[in-house]
Amino acid sequence: MSELIVIGYPDKDTAQQAAGKVGELQKNYLIELEQVAVVYRENDGKLKSEAAQGIVGVGAFGGMFWGALFCILFLMPLAGMAIGAGVGALTGKFAQMGIKKDFQDKVGDLLTPGRAALFMVVTKVTEDRVLPELSAFGGEILRTSLSVEDEEELAAELQKD
């Protein structure tokens, strides 16, 4: 089972520094990641995302996964979404996966203009070693679970024409 972990920060630089630390923790086998991205909202309200630097071996879903997730979390169309993968169907998939409206709202509250967040799909974490390392950056943590089956269903849904 994987977890979607979102950590909100006051700015993009802090989120990127935290992502760098996550990369170090990954190299020390203290955390296993499937996907990682730094997401930030510019002062004009535009939402942007970047691949986290120093993170190795993340794969499976790539941009389609993040595009779908951000579309659902922020209720907006993003470039690169699969044509025919309707927002309604994807919203249903995310709801089935435990990404409920209150989680979506909390993520939206984290990303007000000028703020940033580190988004991670984590398969394993040694919390007693990882949390103290990341606490140096502060931030607000949100978590929700994704089962292996849910991840596979989402990937299949995203590949439909």
Residue pairs with C-beta under 8 A, 6 or more apart in sequence:
1 123
1 145
1 146
1 147
1 148
2 34
2 121
2 122
2 123
2 145
2 146
2 147
2 148
2 151
3 121
3 122
3 125
3 143
3 144
3 145
3 146
4 69
4 99
4 119
4 120
4 121
4 143
4 144
4 145
4 146
5 119
5 120
5 121
5 122
5 141
5 142
5 143
6 107
6 110
6 117
6 118
6 119
6 120
6 141
6 142
6 143
7 15
7 18
7 117
7 118
7 120
7 134
7 137
7 139
7 140
7 141
7 142
8 110
8 111
8 115
8 116
8 117
8 139
8 140
8 142
9 15
9 18
9 115
9 116
9 117
9 118
9 137
9 138
9 139
10 114
10 115
10 116
10 138
11 40
11 114
11 115
11 116
12 38
12 40
12 116
14 116
14 137
14 138
14 139
15 38
15 39
15 40
15 116
15 117
15 118
16 38
16 50
16 52
16 53
16 116
17 137
18 118
18 134
18 137
18 139
19 36
19 38
19 52
19 53
19 54
19 55
19 118
20 52
20 53
20 54
21 133
21 134
21 136
21 137
22 31
22 33
22 36
22 52
22 55
22 118
22 120
22 134
23 52
23 53
23 54
23 55
23 56
24 54
25 31
25 129
25 130
25 133
26 32
26 33
26 55
26 56
26 57
27 56
30 125
30 126
30 129
30 130
31 122
31 124
31 125
31 126
31 130
32 122
32 123
32 124
32 125
33 55
33 57
33 58
33 120
33 121
33 122
33 123
34 58
34 59
34 60
34 61
34 121
34 122
34 123
34 151
35 58
35 60
35 61
35 62
35 65
35 66
35 119
35 120
35 121
36 51
36 52
36 55
36 58
36 118
36 119
36 120
36 121
37 49
37 50
37 51
37 52
37 66
37 118
37 119
38 49
38 50
38 51
38 52
38 116
38 117
38 118
38 119
39 47
39 48
39 49
39 50
39 70
39 111
39 116
39 117
39 118
39 119
40 47
40 48
40 49
40 50
40 111
40 115
40 116
40 117
41 47
41 48
41 111
41 112
41 113
41 114
41 115
41 116
42 48
42 113
42 114
43 113
43 114
44 113
45 113
47 70
47 74
47 76
47 111
49 66
49 70
49 119
52 118
60 151
60 155
61 121
61 151
61 154
61 155
61 158
63 80
64 80
64 81
64 82
64 158
64 159
65 121
65 154
65 155
65 158
66 119
67 78
67 79
67 80
67 81
68 81
68 85
68 90
68 154
68 158
69 94
69 99
69 119
70 76
70 78
71 77
71 78
71 81
71 87
71 90
72 87
72 90
72 91
72 94
72 99
72 104
73 99
73 104
73 107
73 108
74 107
74 108
74 111
75 87
75 104
77 87
82 158
82 159
82 160
82 161
83 161
84 160
84 161
85 157
85 158
85 160
89 157
90 157
93 150
93 153
93 154
93 157
94 154
96 150
96 153
97 144
97 146
97 147
97 150
97 153
97 154
98 144
98 145
98 146
98 150
99 144
100 144
103 142
103 144
106 142
107 117
107 142
110 117
110 140
110 142
111 117
118 139
121 146
121 151
146 154
